[in-house]
Amino acid sequence: QVRLVESGGGLVQAGGSLRLSCSASERLFSINIMGWYRQAPGKQRELVASITGGGNTNYADSVKGRFTISRDNAKNTLLLQMNSLKPEDTAVYYCNAFVGVLAYWGQGTQVTVSS
């Protein structure tokens, strides 16, 4: 069982920045892939960014060049730096971890971008 706890969400004006953190109860080197997903009201949950144990990253087209995903293995923490935020980035952001074939989710953190 992997416990994930997100933090760092909040309200920000368009063009601003936020950094999300996800603290994991397990050592990150034991986790295959970690990622950030988001879900806006009335929409399906979508992948924002993911990172493998080897550091390979993948981003949704809508956030490329603006968001950066990283992992701090020493602190068992997954990070998402979000710059140049847009109102359409408003959503609940979830941390995700795949261990083998099992997927774990955090409780989510709200990000609201005002225009």
Secondary structure, 3 states (H helix, E strand, C coil): CCCEEEECCEEEECCCCEEEEEEECCCHHHCCEEEEEEECCCCCCEEEEEEECCCCEEECCCCCCCEEEEEEHHHCEEEEEECCCCHHHCEEEEEEEEECCEEEECCCEEEEEEC
